[in-house]
Amino acid sequence: MGLVKTVAVLLSTACAVAVAVGAAAAFYFKDQIETEYDALLKPLAHLNIDAFTGGPASFPRKLQVVATERLTGASEFPIEASLEKTVSLGWTPSPHVEGLRVTTAGDGIDEPDAKALVVGTIRMGFGHQRIAYAASSWAVAAKKHVYFHDLLSIESAEARLVHDTDKLYRKSSKLATEVGGPFELIHGFLTSSGDATSLRSTALVGARLAPLMKGLPRGAPVIATHTLVALAAAAAGMDNVVNLVIDNHPQWFVVAPTALNLVQGPRNYYGFLKKFEEGDYLREGGSLIKLAGHWIPKHLVDNIPRDCDARMKRAKAREPRRVLVPVGGAGAQKKFITELTERVAPLCKSGTVKLVLNAGDHADLRASLLETLAALGFAAGGDLKVIGDHAGVVALQRSQDFAPVTLLAFSDYFAAVAATDLLVPVVDVLACKPSELAFYPVPKLMIRRVGDHEAFSASRANELGDGTEEARTVADAGRYLDLFVAGAEPLVTMNAMIKRHAAWGAYGGCERALELAAAPARGA
């Protein structure tokens, strides 16, 4: 037997022995593990997760929950203590959105009037924040007293727990996209295989965030744009919670027991209907699932006909194609977007494409793209325009004076999120990963995903006819751009489909959420 084969046999034997010993030890401590599991879930008995998910957890699943608690250090936050604690809140007017109230640590909010509404989110990446601003735009227009409640912005031990979790996700995202291979496989599995056990672990985290929900206006409905917010509200005993479910892939950990869970598309709707029916939860009158439509800001929905007509006119006139490429909040697409920029550069030089790169608030990406663009021959003040603040983006949206390449790079988080929403109405193509932007009413070039759960969001856009299939390589993305440049037909078709879907309310999910939050009868 060769040395390599000998080592392989020894390693496989050692792994088998380790697994066997671990399993034996787990079953030896079976009673202890089950006792610990029961103690963890007991304070959340009112959520009735077993009925919600179709049955009690098996011992291996209980072991998984207990192990997760111990390995992550979450056990340092006793559930009972969290459910008894309240973090006092105040509010201040938003410096960015007129009529919006931003929650802060404070002396308390005591406003049980009928106009109060909470839009709860967690600043993990841009997606949840973007959806929260979308929901807020409808509520502010309806003259609600809207409290924009970002759990991560409230200085507290609970916020630090969320921050530590977010750091792990960002690292995993970057490894998946920049290194790929096994890291992409692992990240893809973790983001697409959320079973009932993952809901139990997520609910335990949510319970620890409950103190951040108890200081909100008494009796106010909560529209949650992050599952942890919905679970925290549920754990805190709030009985009018509307959970805006992300993505287009039905997983247990993105829904919340006792909440009204709204989804954007039929794949999620029917997928969750089957899951809930298995748990007999629909007939018990507990948590419901409803198909609402896409989570889109009001100004985008209101102006769909005008914006689509303008795009079709530009396409037929063979004007330069305006292509907006936003980077996600985790900053995990550096390699792909750099290579895509190199691929599109000749089209920018020839005047057939005007490229807008939104680097968000990622200083490293800004520096990298500036270096790449300089090497490609683009100079600031000439064929490269660099914008670094919100006012500059507003001016660009109004003037529509796009340079061959425009680089957006911010130090402010709000500006980074808002820039894409401001420019979507005046660009021809949104080239983005299939995240929350996959549902936007604009022709979309779906580029490589970050996590397997996003694949189904690309499918949604593709099936509606307002987006391409996912372009997994820069070469594929480049071929789509060549098609958009070569003729008007693809973009005219996409815009026509957007107008058609808008007519029956496909993009009006936030408006529907607001209606349901105002009339919480779950049988409606």
C-alpha positions as CSV (number, residue, x, y, z in Angstrom):
1,M,0.0,0.0,0.0
2,G,1.4,3.4,-1.0
3,L,2.0,6.2,1.5
4,V,-0.8,8.4,0.1
5,K,-3.3,5.5,0.3
6,T,-2.1,4.6,3.8
7,V,-2.6,8.2,5.0
8,A,-6.1,8.3,3.4
9,V,-7.1,5.1,5.1
10,L,-5.8,6.4,8.5
11,L,-7.6,9.7,8.1
12,S,-10.9,8.1,7.1
13,T,-10.6,5.7,10.0
14,A,-9.9,8.5,12.4
15,C,-12.9,10.5,11.1
16,A,-15.2,7.4,11.4
17,V,-14.0,6.8,15.0
18,A,-14.5,10.5,15.9
19,V,-18.0,10.5,14.5
20,A,-18.8,7.2,16.4
21,V,-17.4,8.6,19.6
22,G,-19.2,11.8,19.2
23,A,-22.5,10.0,18.5
24,A,-22.0,7.7,21.5
25,A,-21.2,10.7,23.8
26,A,-24.3,12.6,22.5
27,F,-26.6,9.6,23.3
28,Y,-24.8,9.1,26.6
29,F,-25.8,12.6,27.6
30,K,-29.2,12.3,25.8
31,D,-31.2,13.2,28.9
32,Q,-29.1,16.2,29.7
33,I,-29.3,17.5,26.1
34,E,-33.1,17.1,26.0
35,T,-33.5,18.8,29.3
36,E,-31.3,21.7,28.1
37,Y,-33.3,21.9,24.8
38,D,-36.7,21.9,26.6
39,A,-35.4,24.7,28.9
40,L,-34.4,26.8,25.9
41,L,-37.7,26.5,24.1
42,K,-40.0,26.6,27.1
43,P,-40.2,30.5,27.3
44,L,-41.3,30.4,23.6
45,A,-44.1,28.0,24.1
46,H,-46.6,30.7,23.0
47,L,-45.0,30.5,19.5
48,N,-45.9,26.8,19.3
49,I,-43.1,26.1,16.9
50,D,-43.8,22.3,16.8
51,A,-47.4,22.9,15.5
52,F,-46.1,25.5,13.1
53,T,-43.5,23.2,11.5
54,G,-45.5,20.0,11.6
55,G,-44.1,18.1,14.5
56,P,-41.6,18.0,17.4
57,A,-37.9,18.0,16.9
58,S,-36.1,14.7,16.8
59,F,-33.2,14.1,19.2
60,P,-30.5,14.8,16.5
61,R,-32.3,18.1,15.8
62,K,-32.4,19.0,19.5
63,L,-28.7,18.2,19.7
64,Q,-28.1,20.6,16.7
65,V,-30.0,23.4,18.5
66,V,-28.1,22.9,21.7
67,A,-24.8,22.7,19.9
68,T,-25.5,25.9,18.0
69,E,-26.3,27.6,21.3
70,R,-23.0,26.5,22.9
71,L,-20.8,27.1,19.9
72,T,-22.1,30.6,19.2
73,G,-22.0,31.8,22.8
74,A,-25.7,32.7,22.6
75,S,-26.3,30.9,25.9
76,E,-24.7,33.9,27.6
77,F,-28.0,35.7,27.0
78,P,-30.6,33.8,29.1
79,I,-34.0,33.7,27.3
80,E,-36.1,34.4,30.4
81,A,-34.0,37.5,31.3
82,S,-34.4,38.8,27.7
83,L,-38.1,38.4,27.7
84,E,-38.4,40.4,31.0
85,K,-36.0,43.2,29.8
86,T,-37.0,46.4,28.0
87,V,-34.6,48.7,26.1
88,S,-36.1,52.2,26.4
89,L,-36.5,54.0,23.0
90,G,-37.0,57.5,21.7
91,W,-37.1,58.9,18.2
92,T,-35.7,61.7,16.1
93,P,-36.8,63.0,12.7
94,S,-35.0,61.3,9.8
95,P,-32.4,63.5,8.3
96,H,-33.0,61.9,4.9
97,V,-36.8,61.1,4.5
98,E,-39.3,63.8,5.4
99,G,-42.0,62.5,7.7
100,L,-40.1,59.5,8.9
101,R,-39.2,59.0,12.6
102,V,-36.0,57.1,13.4
103,T,-35.9,55.3,16.7
104,T,-33.0,55.9,19.1
105,A,-32.1,54.9,22.6
106,G,-34.2,57.2,24.7
107,D,-36.6,57.9,27.5
108,G,-39.6,56.1,26.0
109,I,-42.2,56.4,23.3
110,D,-45.8,56.6,24.6
111,E,-48.0,56.9,21.6
112,P,-50.9,54.4,21.4
113,D,-52.7,56.3,18.7
114,A,-54.2,54.8,15.6
115,K,-51.6,56.5,13.3
116,A,-48.5,54.8,14.8
117,L,-46.7,52.2,12.6
118,V,-43.4,50.5,13.2
119,V,-41.2,49.4,10.2
120,G,-38.6,47.1,11.8
121,T,-35.4,46.1,10.1
122,I,-31.8,45.1,10.7
123,R,-29.0,46.7,8.7
124,M,-27.5,43.4,7.4
125,G,-26.3,44.2,3.9
126,F,-28.6,46.6,1.9
127,G,-31.6,44.3,1.1
128,H,-33.5,44.4,4.4
129,Q,-32.8,48.2,4.8
130,R,-33.9,48.8,1.2
131,I,-37.2,46.9,1.8
132,A,-37.8,48.8,5.0
133,Y,-37.4,52.2,3.2
134,A,-39.8,50.9,0.5
135,A,-42.5,50.0,3.1
136,S,-41.9,53.3,4.9
137,S,-42.4,55.3,1.7
138,W,-46.0,54.0,1.4
139,A,-46.7,54.5,5.1
140,V,-45.4,58.1,5.1
141,A,-47.5,58.9,2.0
142,A,-50.5,57.6,4.0
143,K,-49.7,60.1,6.8
144,K,-48.8,57.5,9.3
145,H,-46.5,58.2,12.2
146,V,-43.8,55.8,10.9
147,Y,-41.1,54.7,13.3
148,F,-38.1,53.4,11.3
149,H,-36.7,50.9,13.8
150,D,-33.3,49.4,12.9
151,L,-32.3,47.1,15.7
152,L,-28.6,47.4,14.9
153,S,-28.7,51.2,15.4
154,I,-29.8,51.0,19.1
155,E,-26.6,50.8,21.2
156,S,-27.2,47.7,23.4
157,A,-25.9,44.2,24.2
158,E,-28.6,42.9,21.9
159,A,-27.4,45.0,18.9
160,R,-23.9,43.8,19.5
161,L,-25.2,40.2,19.2
162,V,-26.7,41.0,15.8
163,H,-23.5,42.8,14.7
164,D,-21.4,39.8,15.5
165,T,-23.8,37.5,13.5
166,D,-23.6,39.9,10.6
167,K,-19.8,39.9,10.5
168,L,-19.9,36.1,10.1
169,Y,-22.3,36.4,7.2
170,R,-20.2,39.0,5.5
171,K,-17.1,36.9,5.7
172,S,-18.9,33.8,4.4
173,S,-20.3,35.8,1.5
174,K,-16.9,37.2,0.5
175,L,-15.2,33.7,0.7
176,A,-18.0,32.3,-1.5
177,T,-17.7,34.9,-4.2
178,E,-13.9,35.7,-4.2
179,V,-12.6,32.2,-3.5
180,G,-15.4,30.0,-4.6
181,G,-15.1,26.3,-4.8
182,P,-15.9,24.6,-1.4
183,F,-16.6,28.0,0.2
184,E,-19.3,28.7,-2.4
185,L,-20.8,25.2,-1.9
186,I,-20.9,25.6,1.9
187,H,-22.3,29.2,1.8
188,G,-24.9,28.0,-0.8
189,F,-26.0,25.1,1.4
190,L,-26.3,27.3,4.5
191,T,-28.4,29.9,2.8
192,S,-30.7,27.5,1.0
193,S,-31.5,24.7,3.4
194,G,-33.3,26.4,6.3
195,D,-35.3,23.6,7.9
196,A,-37.5,23.6,11.0
197,T,-34.4,23.3,13.2
198,S,-33.0,26.5,11.8
199,L,-36.2,28.2,12.7
200,R,-35.9,27.0,16.3
201,S,-32.3,28.4,16.5
202,T,-33.4,31.6,14.8
203,A,-36.3,32.0,17.1
204,L,-34.0,31.8,20.1
205,V,-31.9,34.6,18.7
206,G,-35.1,36.6,18.0
207,A,-36.2,36.1,21.6
208,R,-32.9,37.6,22.8
209,L,-33.7,40.7,20.7
210,A,-37.2,41.1,22.2
211,P,-36.0,43.9,24.6
212,L,-35.5,46.1,21.5
213,M,-39.2,45.7,20.6
214,K,-40.8,46.4,23.9
215,G,-40.1,50.1,24.0
216,L,-42.1,50.8,20.8
217,P,-45.5,52.6,20.7
218,R,-48.1,50.5,22.5
219,G,-50.4,48.5,20.2
220,A,-48.7,49.8,17.0
221,P,-48.6,47.3,14.1
222,V,-45.1,46.2,13.1
223,I,-44.1,45.6,9.5
224,A,-40.9,43.5,9.7
225,T,-38.4,43.4,6.9
226,H,-36.1,40.9,8.6
227,T,-37.1,37.6,10.1
228,L,-35.3,38.3,13.4
229,V,-37.4,41.4,13.9
230,A,-40.6,39.4,13.3
231,L,-39.5,36.7,15.7
232,A,-38.4,39.3,18.3
233,A,-41.8,40.9,18.1
234,A,-43.5,37.5,18.3
235,A,-41.4,36.5,21.3
236,A,-42.3,39.8,23.0
237,G,-46.0,39.0,22.6
238,M,-46.9,41.5,19.9
239,D,-50.1,40.4,18.1
240,N,-50.1,42.5,15.0
241,V,-46.9,41.7,13.1
242,V,-46.6,41.6,9.3
243,N,-43.5,39.8,8.1
244,L,-42.3,40.7,4.6
245,V,-40.6,37.5,3.5
246,I,-37.4,37.9,1.5
247,D,-36.3,36.0,-1.6
248,N,-38.3,33.4,-3.6
249,H,-37.3,30.2,-1.8
250,P,-39.5,28.8,1.0
251,Q,-37.4,28.1,4.1
252,W,-38.7,27.8,7.6
253,F,-36.3,30.4,9.1
254,V,-37.6,33.3,7.0
255,V,-41.2,33.1,8.4
256,A,-42.4,33.7,12.0
257,P,-45.1,31.9,14.0
258,T,-48.0,34.2,15.1
259,A,-47.1,36.7,12.4
260,L,-48.9,37.4,9.1
261,N,-46.2,36.3,6.6
262,L,-46.4,38.0,3.2
263,V,-44.5,36.7,0.1
264,Q,-43.7,38.3,-3.2
265,G,-44.3,35.5,-5.7
266,P,-46.2,32.2,-6.2
267,R,-43.3,29.9,-5.7
268,N,-42.9,31.0,-2.1
269,Y,-46.7,31.2,-1.7
270,Y,-47.5,27.6,-2.6
271,G,-44.3,26.3,-1.1
272,F,-45.3,27.8,2.3
273,L,-48.9,26.8,1.9
274,K,-47.8,23.1,1.8
275,K,-45.4,23.6,4.7
276,F,-48.1,25.3,6.8
277,E,-50.7,22.7,5.9
278,E,-48.4,19.9,7.1
279,G,-48.3,21.8,10.5
280,D,-52.1,22.1,10.5
281,Y,-51.5,25.7,11.2
282,L,-53.9,27.2,8.6
283,R,-56.9,25.4,10.0
284,E,-55.9,26.3,13.6
285,G,-56.1,30.0,12.7
286,G,-52.5,30.7,13.7
287,S,-49.9,32.2,11.4
288,L,-51.0,32.7,7.8
289,I,-49.3,33.1,4.5
290,K,-50.5,35.5,1.8
291,L,-49.3,36.5,-1.7
292,A,-48.8,40.3,-1.7
293,G,-46.6,41.3,-4.5
294,H,-43.1,42.8,-4.7
295,W,-41.5,45.1,-2.1
296,I,-41.0,48.3,-4.1
297,P,-40.8,52.0,-3.1
298,K,-43.9,54.0,-3.9
299,H,-42.2,56.5,-6.2
300,L,-41.0,53.6,-8.4
301,V,-44.5,52.0,-8.6
302,D,-46.3,55.3,-9.3
303,N,-44.1,56.2,-12.2
304,I,-43.8,52.8,-13.9
305,P,-45.7,53.8,-17.1
306,R,-43.7,57.0,-17.5
307,D,-40.3,55.4,-16.8
308,C,-40.9,52.4,-19.1
309,D,-42.1,54.6,-21.9
310,A,-38.9,56.7,-21.6
311,R,-36.8,53.6,-21.7
312,M,-38.5,52.2,-24.8
313,K,-38.1,55.6,-26.5
314,R,-34.4,55.6,-25.8
315,A,-34.0,52.0,-27.0
316,K,-35.7,52.7,-30.3
317,A,-33.6,55.8,-30.8
318,R,-30.5,53.7,-30.3
319,E,-29.3,56.0,-27.5
320,P,-26.4,54.8,-25.3
321,R,-27.7,52.1,-22.9
322,R,-27.5,53.2,-19.3
323,V,-26.4,50.3,-17.2
324,L,-26.4,50.5,-13.4
325,V,-24.3,48.0,-11.5
326,P,-24.9,48.1,-7.7
327,V,-22.8,46.2,-5.2
328,G,-24.5,44.3,-2.3
329,G,-24.2,45.5,1.2
330,A,-21.8,42.7,2.1
331,G,-19.4,43.9,-0.6
332,A,-19.0,40.3,-1.9
333,Q,-18.9,40.9,-5.7
334,K,-15.6,42.7,-6.1
335,K,-14.0,40.2,-8.5
336,F,-17.1,39.7,-10.7
337,I,-17.8,43.5,-11.0
338,T,-14.2,44.3,-11.7
339,E,-14.1,41.8,-14.6
340,L,-17.5,43.0,-15.9
341,T,-16.2,46.6,-15.9
342,E,-13.2,45.4,-18.0
343,R,-15.6,43.6,-20.4
344,V,-17.9,46.7,-20.8
345,A,-15.1,49.3,-21.1
346,P,-14.9,49.1,-24.9
347,L,-18.6,49.7,-25.2
348,C,-18.2,52.8,-22.9
349,K,-15.4,54.1,-25.1
350,S,-17.4,53.6,-28.3
351,G,-20.4,55.5,-26.8
352,T,-22.9,52.6,-26.9
353,V,-23.0,52.1,-23.1
354,K,-23.0,54.5,-20.2
355,L,-21.9,52.5,-17.1
356,V,-22.9,53.5,-13.6
357,L,-21.0,51.6,-10.8
358,N,-22.4,51.9,-7.3
359,A,-19.7,50.8,-4.9
360,G,-21.9,51.5,-1.9
361,D,-20.0,52.3,1.2
362,H,-17.1,49.9,0.6
363,A,-13.9,52.0,0.6
364,D,-11.8,49.0,-0.6
365,L,-14.0,48.5,-3.6
366,R,-13.9,52.2,-4.5
367,A,-10.1,52.2,-4.5
368,S,-10.0,49.0,-6.5
369,L,-12.5,50.2,-9.2
370,L,-10.6,53.6,-9.5
371,E,-7.4,51.7,-10.1
372,T,-9.1,49.4,-12.6
373,L,-10.7,52.3,-14.4
374,A,-7.4,54.3,-14.6
375,A,-5.7,51.2,-16.1
376,L,-8.5,51.1,-18.7
377,G,-7.9,54.8,-19.6
378,F,-10.8,56.5,-17.8
379,A,-9.9,59.8,-16.1
380,A,-11.9,61.6,-13.4
381,G,-13.2,64.9,-14.8
382,G,-13.2,63.6,-18.3
383,D,-14.9,60.3,-19.3
384,L,-15.2,59.3,-15.6
385,K,-17.5,61.0,-13.2
386,V,-17.1,60.3,-9.4
387,I,-20.0,61.0,-7.1
388,G,-19.6,60.7,-3.3
389,D,-22.7,62.1,-1.7
390,H,-26.5,61.8,-1.8
391,A,-26.9,65.3,-3.2
392,G,-24.7,64.4,-6.2
393,V,-26.9,61.4,-7.0
394,V,-30.1,63.5,-6.8
395,A,-28.5,66.0,-9.2
396,L,-27.5,63.1,-11.6
397,Q,-31.0,61.7,-11.5
398,R,-32.5,65.1,-12.4
399,S,-30.0,66.0,-15.1
400,Q,-29.5,62.5,-16.5
401,D,-26.1,63.7,-17.6
402,F,-24.3,60.4,-17.5
403,A,-20.6,60.1,-18.3
404,P,-19.2,57.1,-20.2
405,V,-18.5,55.8,-16.7
406,T,-19.9,57.1,-13.4
407,L,-18.6,55.7,-10.1
408,L,-20.8,56.1,-7.0
409,A,-18.9,55.7,-3.7
410,F,-20.1,56.8,-0.3
411,S,-19.0,57.1,3.3
412,D,-22.7,57.3,4.3
413,Y,-24.8,54.1,4.5
414,F,-28.1,55.8,3.6
415,A,-26.6,57.3,0.5
416,A,-25.3,53.9,-0.6
417,V,-28.7,52.3,-0.3
418,A,-30.7,55.2,-1.7
419,A,-28.5,55.8,-4.8
420,T,-29.8,52.7,-6.6
421,D,-33.5,53.5,-5.9
422,L,-32.9,57.1,-7.1
423,L,-31.3,56.0,-10.4
424,V,-33.5,53.0,-11.3
425,P,-36.1,55.2,-13.0
426,V,-33.6,56.8,-15.3
427,V,-31.4,53.8,-16.4
428,D,-32.1,51.2,-19.0
429,V,-30.7,48.1,-17.4
430,L,-30.1,47.1,-13.7
431,A,-27.2,44.6,-13.7
432,C,-27.4,43.1,-10.2
433,K,-27.2,39.8,-8.3
434,P,-30.6,38.2,-7.7
435,S,-31.3,39.8,-4.3
436,E,-34.2,42.1,-3.4
437,L,-33.4,44.0,-6.6
438,A,-34.5,41.0,-8.7
439,F,-38.1,42.1,-8.0
440,Y,-37.7,45.7,-9.1
441,P,-39.7,47.1,-12.1
442,V,-36.8,47.8,-14.4
443,P,-35.1,45.6,-17.1
444,K,-32.6,43.5,-15.2
445,L,-29.5,41.6,-16.1
446,M,-29.2,39.0,-13.4
447,I,-25.5,38.4,-12.6
448,R,-23.9,35.8,-10.4
449,R,-25.7,35.1,-7.2
450,V,-24.2,35.2,-3.6
451,G,-25.9,32.1,-2.0
452,D,-28.0,29.4,-3.6
453,H,-31.3,30.9,-2.2
454,E,-30.9,33.8,-4.7
455,A,-31.2,31.5,-7.7
456,F,-35.0,31.4,-7.4
457,S,-35.3,35.2,-7.3
458,A,-33.5,35.3,-10.7
459,S,-36.1,32.7,-11.9
460,R,-38.9,35.0,-10.8
461,A,-37.6,37.9,-12.9
462,N,-36.9,35.6,-15.9
463,E,-40.4,34.2,-15.7
464,L,-42.1,37.6,-15.5
465,G,-40.1,38.6,-18.6
466,D,-38.6,41.7,-16.9
467,G,-35.1,40.1,-16.3
468,T,-32.7,37.7,-17.8
469,E,-31.8,34.3,-16.5
470,E,-28.8,34.3,-14.1
471,A,-25.5,35.0,-15.9
472,R,-23.1,33.0,-13.9
473,T,-20.0,34.2,-15.8
474,V,-18.8,37.6,-17.0
475,A,-18.8,36.2,-20.5
476,D,-22.5,35.4,-20.3
477,A,-23.3,38.8,-18.8
478,G,-21.3,40.4,-21.6
479,R,-23.4,38.5,-24.2
480,Y,-26.6,39.9,-22.8
481,L,-25.2,43.4,-22.8
482,D,-24.3,42.9,-26.5
483,L,-27.9,42.0,-27.2
484,F,-29.2,45.1,-25.4
485,V,-26.8,47.2,-27.5
486,A,-27.5,45.5,-30.8
487,G,-31.2,46.2,-31.0
488,A,-34.2,47.7,-29.3
489,E,-36.4,44.6,-29.1
490,P,-35.1,43.0,-25.8
491,L,-35.5,46.2,-23.8
492,V,-38.8,47.1,-25.4
493,T,-40.2,43.7,-24.6
494,M,-39.0,43.9,-20.9
495,N,-40.5,47.3,-20.4
496,A,-43.8,46.2,-22.0
497,M,-43.9,43.3,-19.6
498,I,-43.3,45.5,-16.6
499,K,-46.2,47.8,-17.6
500,R,-48.4,44.7,-18.0
501,H,-47.5,43.3,-14.6
502,A,-47.9,46.7,-12.9
503,A,-51.4,46.9,-14.2
504,W,-52.5,43.9,-12.0
505,G,-50.4,45.0,-9.0
506,A,-47.3,42.7,-9.2
507,Y,-45.1,45.5,-7.8
508,G,-47.5,46.7,-5.1
509,G,-46.6,44.4,-2.2
510,C,-45.8,47.2,0.2
511,E,-49.1,48.8,-0.3
512,R,-50.8,45.5,0.4
513,A,-48.7,45.0,3.5
514,L,-49.8,48.4,4.8
515,E,-53.5,47.6,4.2
516,L,-53.1,44.3,6.1
517,A,-51.3,45.9,9.0
518,A,-54.1,48.4,9.4
519,A,-56.7,45.7,9.3
520,P,-55.2,42.8,11.3
521,A,-58.1,40.3,11.0
522,R,-56.2,37.3,9.9
523,G,-59.0,35.7,8.0
524,A,-59.2,38.7,5.6
